[in-house]
Amino acid sequence: MKPELNSKSHDFIALARDYLTALADIETLGNILKGAVSKKAVPTDWRQLWAKARATPEYRKISQPYETLLAQAEKAADETQATELLRTLPSLRTRH
């Protein structure tokens, strides 16, 4: 039977995913806001613009750059292997 990862590893992986998604959302919403400022009007469909942007390769490039590594850590044979994989993540604080 495969050992389970502890909750700290699961929590860290979830936090990393949430953080990267938030970075992509901030950039996306910032671009929508910049467009609104230049046009001096907030688009009434800004939520749809945001949803459409979330489906683009550019959004995924920001929100999922380490998804393969995070998925490998989730599937690690044990906690030691998961920790070693997670230690190879670059500092997420320096992304933007």
Secondary structure as UniProt FT lines:
FT   HELIX           7..39
FT   TURN            44..45
FT   HELIX           46..53
FT   TURN            54..55
FT   HELIX           57..63
FT   TURN            65..66
FT   HELIX           67..74
FT   HELIX           79..87
FT   HELIX           92..94
//
